[in-house]
Every structure is written in C-alpha cells, then in structure tokens.
Amino acid sequence: CVKDLLWYLFGNLLLLLQISVWMKQMEQDHPDVVSSMIYGTTYEKRNITLLKIGLNSTLPKKAIWMDCGIHAREWIAPAFCQHFVKEILGSYKTDPKMNELFKNLDFYITPVLNMDGYIYSWVDNTTRLWRKSRSPGSDGCTCFGTDLNRNFYANWGMVGISRNCCSEIYNGHSPLSESEAVAVTDFLSANRDQLLCFLTIHSYGQLILVPYGHPNISAPNYDELMEVGLAAAKAIKAVHGVDYTVGTPPDVLYANSGSSRDFARLIGIPFSFTFELRDKGDFGFKLPEDQIQPTCEEAYQGAMSIINYVHDKTFPILTLYGLTTVQGKTVTCL
C-alpha cells in the first residue's frame, strides 16, 4: 500500500510539473505576448491557471476565452488547448491576420480546468474514465465529485442532471458549490464587457453546441450562432473530411442545464460554443494516439473560423479609399 501511494503521489507531481513547466516555457519563449494568471483553486488546493496571450496595447482590447479539461476523462481536450497555443504563437509574427488578432484581442486559455479530476484519471485503468471534480459528497453520501458542467448558475438543476451524488451528472448540492465553477464564474463576470467569445472544449461526439441546453430557451442570437457554427463545421471538414454536427444540446445531443456555455451566453458574452471533439463512439474518451494530431488540426480550423468571424465583426475593415478601422479609429492604410 505504501508503495502504491508513493507511485500515486509521484505520478501526480510529475503530471503537474509537466503542465506547469509547459506553461512557464510558453511565457519564457514568448515574453512579449504571453503571461499567466492564477484565478482560482481546485477543491484539492491546486491552482487554476490561464495563459493570457496577446500584444500589449494602449487602446482597449476585446478577448476570447477558451477552456479545456472541465471533464477529467476527456484527455484530447487539454491536448487541443496546447496545440492551439502552439499554433497561434507560431504564426503571429509571420501571419498578418494573426498579428491583427493579437493586436485587437487577448486570448485567455485554461489548458486544464478540472485539475483534480484530470490527475485522478491518470492514476490507473480503474480511474481512467473519471469525469467529475474530486470534492466529497454531501449529506452523508460516500461518493465523490460534482459534474462541473452542471454546476453553473444557468438554469441550474432544471434538466439533464441528477440529484444522486454518485451519478456522473450530479449537479452539486447548490449552484456554484464547486470552487472550480466559482473561479470561472468570477473571471467571466468580471470581464464580461471585454469577452466576445467563449469556447469550451470537450469530447466526444463531433459536435458544435450552441446555447441553450434547456429545450424551451433560445439564445437571442440563435440564428447567427448557428450560421457561425455551421461555417466552423465546414472549416473542420475541409481539413480531414470529418463531419461535425451543429445545434443546441436538445436538438443534437441531450438537454442539460448548469453548463458554463449557457452561463457565458446568459451574462451577455455574445458568442458561446461547446466543441465536442472526435470521435463518434468507436473509441470514445480513449482516442488513439494517431488521432490526436488530426483531431487538433481540424478543431483548430473550426475554432479559428469562429474567432475570425467574431473579430472581423467587432473590428471591421474598410478598404475603400485606403482607410481601415483599428480599435474603433480610422487610419490610413500603408
């Protein structure tokens, strides 16, 4: 037992170090555009850290949110966040469009949101499919964990949840009972006027989900969200021919409530999407290694399709007479 415990603790430490070292490396390699920020702690007192990526500006900027790994077993999601960071940092100096995005937008990217659950899912084969947080059950329940994506204050507890704390979709004893959900809520609420787009990355199903998870509630910009989501699915398919389905959860998956996606839209962040990455169930959460790279490549194009749309709508370009609008000011194009 002591030997198993030592290996468990060593494995946790090693995984934490790998993630922390990678984030620090991004800061060291790109000090002009990357910084990190701790914005909360997990139940087990691990830091919840994001990377802030963008060029410094004296003018007001808008922002994009992306989080990965809210569900522990969805290992492809943190891999995608790392791929996304690598791609944007590798292109902003040579790609004029990406450089423009860096000037006008900040990217707030959380590579692993549910750190406690993610580390637990790496312990051994018996924990590989762990989904929830690692907080203890309430009211004498001996089971652990809350589904963080049912714990947000957005139609909490209405549909697609369980009040059984042993269930994988247990929504917690109250909205925001989980420190991880509180951290995201506080950050989004404090920055809601800056944030244009909220992207939360999951697996599996090959879906792009728009608000809301409740079948009787529609987002005020539903038509536009669908248009943008369908364009992203088209961009995804162009990479490796993989089809993604776009719609609300009740239409293409199942009804749910208390999700971070719905909370983001509810507080006024106009573009809010959930990505469910590969596959459709052949491998599920245990996606083979040889599918990691193509999954990330296609999803990157889908995410960039959305981000470019949101950016261009907010910062329109006027080519007539050689004029362009940058940060709301008209300047002459060079």
N, C-alpha and C positions, 0 to 999 in steps of 0.2 A: 504493500500500500504506500509506503514511504517513497519507494522508487517511482511508482506511478504518479504520485503527487509532484515529485521533483520534475519529472518529464513534462507534466501538465503546466507547471509554473514556468519552466524553461521555454516551452513552446509558446506560451502566451507572451512572454517577454520578447522572444525572437520576432514574433509576428508584429508586435507593437513597434519594435525597433525598425523593422523593415519599412513600415508605413511612415513612421516619424522621420527616418533617415531620408526616404524619398522626398517627403515634403520639404525638409531642410535643404536637400540638394537642389530642388527647384528654386528655392529662394537664393541660394548661393550662385547658381548658374545664371539667374536672370534677376539680379537685384534691382534693375531699373523698372521692372514691371510686376514682380511677384513679392507678396508679403503674406504672412499667416496671421490668423486671429483665432484665439480660443473664445468660443461664445457660449459654452456650457459644459456640463459634466454629465456623465452617464450615472446610472444607479450605483455602479461599482467604482465610481470616482475617477473614471478615465476622462481625459479631456476630449471635448468635441471641437475639432479644429477645421477651419476652412482656409483655402488659399484665395487671396484676393489678387486678381490678375488684371492689369490694365496700365496704360500710360498715365503719368501724372498730368493734371490739367488744372489751370486756374479757373476754368469755367465749370459750371455744374455738369455732372455726368449722370447717365442712367445706368442701370445694372441688369444683369442676368443671374438668376440663381440656378444652381444645379446641385442635387444631392444624389448620392449612390449608397447602397447598402443599408437602407432602412429595414429591410428584411434580411436576416443574417445569412440564410442559405443561398441567396441569390448572388453567388460569387462573381458572375460575369459583370454585375453592375459596378463594383469598385474597379474592376479591370477596365471598364469603359471610361470611368472618370479619369483614370491615369492616362489612358490613350488620348482622351480629349485634351487634357492639359498638354501632353507632349505635342500634339498636332498644332494647337494654336500658338504655343511658344516657339515651335519650329518654323512658323510661317509669317509671323507678324513683321519681321524685318524685310522680307522679300516680297510679300504679297500685299499690294496696295489696299485691297479690300480689308484684309485682316488688320492692317495697320490703322485703317479708318475706324474699325470696330474698337480697337484698343484705345483710340483717342476719345471716342464718344461713350464707351461702355466700360464698366468694371464687371468682371466675372467673379462671382462668389461660388466657389466649388468645394463641397464637402465630400471627400473621397469615400469615407466610411462613417455613416451617421450612427448606426447601431453597433458601436464598437464592442460592447459586452457580448451581444449575441453573436457577432461575427467571429470573435475569438473563440467562443464556446463551440461554434460549428466546426472549428478546426481540430477539436480535441481528438476525436476518433470517429469511426464509422457510425457509432450509435448517436452521435450528436450532429452529424453532417447536415441533416435536414431541419435543424433548429431554425425557427422563423422569428420569434418574438424577442422582447427585451429580456433581462435577467432579474427583474425585480420579483420579490416574493409575493405569493398570493395573499389576498386579504380575507378577513373574516374566517380564519381557520383553514383556508384552502392550502393544501400542501403542494400545489403545482406552482411553477414559476413562470413569470413573463406575461407581458401585455403586447398585443399587436399594436405597434406604434402607429401604423397607418389606419387605425380605428380610434385613436385617442385624441385627435384634434377637435377643436371646438367648431365643427362644421356639421350640423345635423347629427350631432353625436348620439349614438345609441338608437337610431331610428330604423335602419335596415342593414342587412348583411353583416350582422355582428352576433356575438354570443355573450351571454352573461355568465357562462360557465368558465371559471378561470383556468380550467385545464384545456380549453379549446384554443386552437391556433388563431382564431379570430376574436378572442376575448378582448373587449374594448376598454378594460380598466375599470376601477371602481368609480371613477368620475372622469369627466373630460380633463385633459392635461394632468392626469395623475402621474405621468411618466416624465422624468427630468429631461429626457431627450426631446419629447414633444414640446415641452416648455421652452427649451433653448431655441428651437426653430421658430416657434410662435413669437417669442420676444424679438428675435432678429428680424423676422418678416414684418412684424408690426412696427418696429422702429424705423424700418427702411422702405415702407410700402410706397412712399411717394417717389422713391428712386427706382424701384424694381419694375421692369417692364414685362419680364417673362420668368416663369417658374417651371423648371424641368426636374422631375424626379424619376430616377432610373431604376427599373425593376426587371425581373424575368419571372416566368416565361410566357409566351403566347403570340409574339409578333404583333403587338397592338400599339396604337397611339390613342390614349384615352383622354377625352376632354371632360370638363365638369358638366353636370354633377353626377355623383353616384346614386342619388335619390331619383327614382323614376318620375316623380311628379315635379321636379325642379329643373329649370333650364337656365343656363348662363345667358345674360343679356346679349352677349356677342357670339351666341352659339354658331350662327351661320359662318361667321368669319373664322372661328376656331376650327370648324370642320374644313373650311377651304384651306387654311394653313396646314392643318394636319394631313389632308389628302396630298398636298404638294410635298410635304415631308416624306410621306409613304412612297410617292413617285421617285423622289431622290434616293431613297433607300433601295428601291427595286433596281434602279439604274446601275448600282454597284455590283451586286452578285445575283440579281434576279429574284431576290427573296420578297415575298408579298407580306405587307403589314396591313392590318385592318384598322380603320379609324372610326371612332364613335364614342358615345358615353358608355360607362360601365354597364348600365342596364340593357343597352342595345347590343353590345358585342361581347360582354363578359358576364357580369352579375351585379346586381345592385349592392351598394355599400355606402357607408356613412362614416364620418370622422376622419377622412383622409386629408393628408397635407395638401394635395392638389386642390381639393374643394375649399379648404381653408384659404389658400392663396387667392383663389378667384373671389371668395366671399369678402375678403378685406380690400378688394379693388385692384389686385395685380391682374392686368387685363388678359394676358396670355399664360395659361396654365395647362400643362400636359404631363401625363404619365407615359413613359416608354416602357413597354414590356418587350424585352429583347428575345432573341432566339431561345428555344425553338417552339414547336407546337406540341411537344409532349413525347417525342421519341426518346430524348434524354432528359428533358425537364431541367431541373436545377443542377444536374450533373452534366453540364455541357462539355463535350470532349475538348481536349486541348487544341486540336486542329481547327476548331470552330471559333476560338476566341478572337483571333485576329480578324477574320472576315466579318464576324458579328460587330466588332468595334468599328471597322472601316465603314460598313453600311450605316450603322447608327450615327456615326459622326456626320455623315452627309445629311441625314434626316434632321439632326439637331441644328446643323448649320443652316439648313433651309429655313427653319423656324426663326433662328436668331437673325439671319439676314433680312427676313421679312419684317420682323419687329424693329430692327434698326432702321431700315430704309423708310418705314412708315413714320418713325419718330424724327429722323434726320433726313428729310427729303433733299434730293439733289436737283438743282435747276441748271441744266446745261445751256439753256437759251441765253444768248449774248455772253457766254463765258462766265456766268455767275453760278455760285453754289452757296447753299446754306450750310454753315458749320456751327453747331451748338447754337442754332437759332439766329446767327448773324450772317448777313450776306457779304461775301467776299469775292474778289475776282480770282478766277481760276488761273493758275500759272501753267 
